[in-house]
Amino acid sequence: MKTRHSTVATVIGDITVVAAGKAIVGVYFPHHWTRPSRAAFGPQVDATDDGVLDTARTQLRDYLGGERTSFELSTSAAGDQFQRQVWALLAEIPYGETATYGNLAERLGDKGLAQAVGRAVGQNPLSIIVPCHRVVGKGGKLTGYAGGVKRKQFLLELEESALVSAARLF
């Protein structure tokens, strides 16, 4: 299926959204660690002329504006079986909560898989929509993020409850 893409201007910088058919297949930041070649994105289109990309654009902006806590988009992510298992676990992490790489590895049945989980998280092609930013290091340490740690921090703070946010002030 042929892909197409659009660039969405957001509060955390431009985001490239890639679609194939009626599904979103990629969400990438500039300098994204695992960004495919530009040719894989297909032609650039105006999101307002493409229902799938326009819906994704609107939902991303609403989420980043604090007006949405989940996405209602058809998605399709290309990856091996292990990656898809990890990405499915990412999708289960509730808004405003985090998990560690070790937690996810344990849920897969082997805490020793934490590094492999980290690699799979880093290769998530659906950043933000499949919330890889909700995965932190042991003890809540902010670790790498394909879009940069500053963006990860922004996303986590965006999702932080008002009560938790107020507690950080004191």
C-alpha positions as CSV (number, residue, x, y, z in Angstrom):
1,M,0.0,0.0,0.0
2,K,1.3,3.4,-0.9
3,T,2.3,5.8,1.8
4,R,1.8,9.6,2.1
5,H,2.8,12.0,4.8
6,S,2.1,15.4,6.2
7,T,4.1,17.6,8.6
8,V,2.2,18.9,11.7
9,A,3.4,22.0,13.5
10,T,3.0,21.4,17.3
11,V,4.1,22.9,20.6
12,I,7.0,20.4,20.6
13,G,8.1,21.0,17.1
14,D,7.2,19.6,13.7
15,I,6.0,16.0,13.6
16,T,5.8,14.0,10.4
17,V,2.7,11.8,10.3
18,V,2.8,8.9,7.7
19,A,-0.3,7.1,6.5
20,A,-0.9,4.1,4.3
21,G,-4.5,3.5,3.2
22,K,-6.7,4.3,6.2
23,A,-4.1,3.7,8.9
24,I,-1.4,5.8,10.5
25,V,1.9,3.9,10.1
26,G,4.4,6.4,11.5
27,V,4.8,9.5,13.7
28,Y,8.3,11.0,13.6
29,F,10.2,13.9,15.1
30,P,13.0,15.7,13.3
31,H,16.2,13.7,14.1
32,H,14.2,10.8,15.3
33,W,16.5,7.9,16.1
34,T,14.8,5.3,14.0
35,R,13.3,7.5,11.3
36,P,13.0,5.6,8.0
37,S,14.2,7.2,4.8
38,R,12.2,10.1,3.4
39,A,11.3,7.9,0.4
40,A,9.4,5.5,2.7
41,F,7.1,8.4,3.7
42,G,5.6,8.7,0.2
43,P,4.6,12.1,-1.2
44,Q,3.9,15.0,1.1
45,V,0.2,16.0,1.1
46,D,-1.8,18.8,2.8
47,A,-3.3,17.1,5.9
48,T,-6.5,19.1,5.4
49,D,-7.0,17.4,2.0
50,D,-6.6,13.9,3.5
51,G,-9.1,12.6,6.1
52,V,-6.8,10.1,7.8
53,L,-3.9,12.6,8.2
54,D,-6.3,15.4,9.1
55,T,-7.8,13.4,11.9
56,A,-4.3,12.4,13.2
57,R,-3.2,16.1,13.0
58,T,-6.3,17.2,15.0
59,Q,-5.9,14.5,17.6
60,L,-2.2,15.2,18.1
61,R,-2.8,18.9,18.6
62,D,-5.7,18.2,21.0
63,Y,-3.5,15.8,23.0
64,L,-0.6,18.2,23.1
65,G,-3.0,20.9,24.1
66,G,-4.2,18.9,27.1
67,E,-7.6,18.4,25.5
68,R,-7.3,14.6,24.8
69,T,-6.0,11.7,26.8
70,S,-6.2,9.0,24.1
71,F,-6.2,8.5,20.4
72,E,-9.0,7.1,18.2
73,L,-7.0,6.3,15.1
74,S,-6.5,3.3,13.0
75,T,-2.8,2.3,13.2
76,S,-0.5,-0.3,11.7
77,A,3.0,-0.7,12.8
78,A,5.5,-2.9,10.9
79,G,7.7,-4.8,13.3
80,D,8.7,-8.3,14.3
81,Q,6.7,-10.4,16.8
82,F,8.7,-9.3,19.8
83,Q,8.4,-5.6,18.9
84,R,4.7,-5.9,18.4
85,Q,4.3,-7.5,21.8
86,V,6.2,-4.7,23.4
87,W,4.3,-2.0,21.5
88,A,1.0,-3.7,22.6
89,L,2.2,-3.3,26.2
90,L,3.0,0.3,25.6
91,A,-0.6,0.9,24.5
92,E,-1.8,-0.5,27.8
93,I,0.1,2.0,30.0
94,P,-2.6,4.4,31.2
95,Y,-2.4,8.2,30.6
96,G,-0.5,9.9,33.3
97,E,1.3,6.7,34.5
98,T,4.6,5.2,33.7
99,A,6.2,1.8,33.5
100,T,9.9,0.8,33.5
101,Y,11.7,-1.3,31.0
102,G,12.0,-4.0,33.7
103,N,8.3,-3.9,34.4
104,L,7.6,-4.5,30.7
105,A,10.2,-7.3,30.6
106,E,8.6,-9.0,33.6
107,R,5.2,-8.8,31.9
108,L,6.8,-10.6,28.9
109,G,7.9,-13.3,31.4
110,D,11.6,-12.5,31.7
111,K,13.1,-9.5,33.6
112,G,16.3,-10.2,31.7
113,L,14.7,-8.9,28.5
114,A,14.8,-5.3,29.8
115,Q,17.5,-4.2,27.2
116,A,15.6,-5.9,24.4
117,V,12.5,-4.2,25.5
118,G,14.4,-0.9,25.4
119,R,15.4,-1.5,21.9
120,A,11.9,-2.3,20.8
121,V,10.5,0.8,22.6
122,G,13.1,2.9,20.7
123,Q,11.9,1.4,17.4
124,N,8.2,2.2,18.0
125,P,7.1,3.9,14.8
126,L,4.0,5.4,16.3
127,S,5.5,7.8,18.9
128,I,3.0,9.6,21.1
129,I,0.1,7.6,19.7
130,V,1.6,4.4,21.1
131,P,3.0,6.0,24.2
132,C,6.7,5.0,24.4
133,H,7.3,8.2,26.4
134,R,5.6,6.6,29.3
135,V,8.5,4.1,29.8
136,V,11.2,5.3,32.2
137,G,14.3,3.8,33.7
138,K,14.6,2.2,37.0
139,G,13.6,4.5,39.8
140,G,11.7,6.7,37.4
141,K,14.9,8.0,35.7
142,L,14.2,9.7,32.4
143,T,16.1,7.7,29.8
144,G,16.4,8.1,26.1
145,Y,13.6,9.0,23.8
146,A,13.6,8.9,20.0
147,G,12.3,12.5,19.9
148,G,14.8,13.7,22.6
149,V,14.6,13.6,26.4
150,K,13.2,17.2,26.5
151,R,10.2,16.1,24.5
152,K,9.7,13.1,26.7
153,Q,9.8,15.3,29.8
154,F,7.2,17.6,28.2
155,L,4.9,14.7,27.4
156,L,5.2,13.2,30.9
157,E,4.5,16.6,32.5
158,L,1.6,17.1,30.2
159,E,0.0,13.9,31.5
160,E,0.9,14.5,35.1
161,S,-2.1,15.0,37.4
162,A,-2.7,18.4,38.9
163,L,-2.2,16.8,42.4
164,V,1.2,15.3,41.5
165,S,2.2,18.6,39.8
166,A,1.3,20.6,42.9
167,A,3.2,18.2,45.1
168,R,6.4,18.8,43.0
169,L,6.2,22.5,43.9
170,F,6.7,21.9,47.6
